[in-house]
Amino acid sequence: MEYMTTQNLDEALNVLGEWKERAKVVAGGTNVIPNMRARLVSPDIIINLCDLEDLKGIVEEEGIVRIGALATMHEIASSRIIADHCPILASAARQVGNPLTRNRATVGGNLADASPAADTAPPLLALEARIHAAGSGRGGREIPLDQFFLGPRETALEPDEIITHITFAKPKDPLSGSHTKLGLRNAMAISVVSIATMLETVGETCTKARVALGAVAPKPIRAYRMEEMLEGKTIDEELLEECSEAIKKEISPISDIRASAEYRTLVTSLLFRRTIREALGREKV
């Protein structure tokens, strides 16, 4: 196996274009290295992106938040921009692994790994984020995050593409969102269920709803049916009860060592009601 540390994005893309599926790009290495130890992947070359400054940083300009693919979970969790404009993403980043993991794990790697339980996926889906990727020998392209995940560990990235950054529009009211992650212990837990919501309201009427879920389907998902049921209506307890039953049909959880499918279904229904109430300022989760 070969190892290469690149000095710029073009160099990394050229090498990736040559090796394609035989290569693995790595930044924090919190996913790739454990997968190699478990012999789930055996790349012929590892391309280290850690020194690429163009893929770092968190900025907000003209209403758009831009997060470099190499931004670590610690940087996201401690960023004033993220805290001010998208606290649901800060909440997710704070709950990734332990401090050592958060200092190394990157948002680009968390999304590219495409785990159904990826911690940053639900809040970024609720924020309608877009993935920006660059490919070998061609320009970049944008991929809406709800079209990025294709299945377990499978994304819309081509073999010669690298995520460069993630963008989303600054929410009108950052506090009208909620994020909850349920794990089997207080720290370092993989999600049993995670949910993120963003709401926009005029008076008592919900004008826009975004609901995203993790660990309850083969990939992180948007709950489109729930969004349709909430939009254009006053969200009262009767509607929440109706939606919390309907959401059970929108997910397809599995049973594994962390939880049964039945438990995940029940918890999703309960957490949905709680997160909507919190987004409306009615309940503190």
Order of alpha helices (4+ residues) and beta strands (2+ residues): beta-alpha-beta-alpha-beta-beta-beta-alpha-alpha-alpha-alpha-alpha-alpha-beta-beta-beta-beta-beta-beta-beta-beta-beta-alpha-beta-alpha-alpha
